[in-house]
């Protein structure tokens, strides 16, 4: 999984969002791509978090090591307040909440 923290220049949110759609399309066409989600800050609307899921860690590393990451994210560069902060994570499925997740008896 890739987690990308993004700070957008004031007043550039709409232009950034249009550009991130182009990024999404480029990433979508990459081998191993699984999901792409975008969240916008509530208290700070110029802050975004993008999460990109990959089938395997090897495919993620192939994507980042090939230079394709930089090319895919180039459309958003004019709208950034600072450099992207990128973290690479491995999902820990056994620690996630699955199922209905409703506790009815706490005794």
SVG drawing of the C-alpha trace seen along z (x, -y; Angstrom):
<svg xmlns="http://www.w3.org/2000/svg" viewBox="-26 -31 40 44">
<polyline fill="none" stroke="black" stroke-width="0.4" points="0.0,0.0 1.1,-3.5 -0.1,-6.4 0.5,-9.8 0.1,-12.9 -0.5,-16.1 -0.6,-19.7 -2.2,-21.9 -1.6,-25.6 -4.5,-27.8 -7.2,-28.2 -5.9,-25.4 -8.0,-22.6 -10.3,-22.3 -7.4,-22.3 -5.6,-19.7 -8.6,-17.5 -8.8,-17.6 -5.1,-16.7 -5.4,-13.9 -8.0,-12.3 -5.3,-12.1 -2.9,-10.6 -5.6,-8.0 -6.0,-7.0 -2.2,-6.6 -1.9,-4.5 -5.0,-2.4 -3.2,-1.2 -0.2,0.1 0.2,3.9 -0.8,4.9 -3.0,1.8 -6.0,2.7 -7.6,-0.5 -7.2,-4.3 -8.9,-6.4 -8.7,-10.1 -9.7,-11.9 -9.7,-15.6 -9.0,-17.2 -12.0,-18.5 -10.2,-21.1 -7.6,-21.8 -9.3,-21.5 -5.9,-21.9 -4.7,-18.6 -5.3,-15.3 -4.5,-11.7 -4.4,-9.3 -4.1,-5.6 -3.1,-3.3 -3.5,0.5 -1.4,3.0 -1.8,6.8 1.7,7.4 4.5,5.5 6.7,6.5 4.4,4.8 4.4,1.7 8.2,1.7 8.4,2.3 6.1,-0.8 8.2,-3.0 11.5,-1.7 10.7,-2.2 10.4,-6.0 6.7,-5.6 5.6,-7.0 7.2,-10.3 5.8,-10.4 2.3,-9.5 2.2,-12.2 3.7,-15.0 0.2,-16.5 -0.3,-17.6 3.1,-19.2 2.0,-22.8 -0.6,-22.8 1.6,-21.5 2.4,-23.6 5.3,-21.2 6.7,-17.9 4.5,-14.8 5.0,-12.7 4.9,-9.0 4.9,-6.0 4.9,-2.3 3.0,0.1 2.2,3.7 -1.4,4.7 -1.9,6.7 -5.1,8.5 -5.4,10.3 -5.5,7.1 -8.3,5.5 -12.0,5.5 -14.1,7.8 -17.7,8.9 -20.5,6.9 -18.4,5.5 -21.3,5.0 -20.8,5.8 -24.0,6.3 -22.9,7.9 -20.0,6.2 -20.4,8.2"/>
</svg>
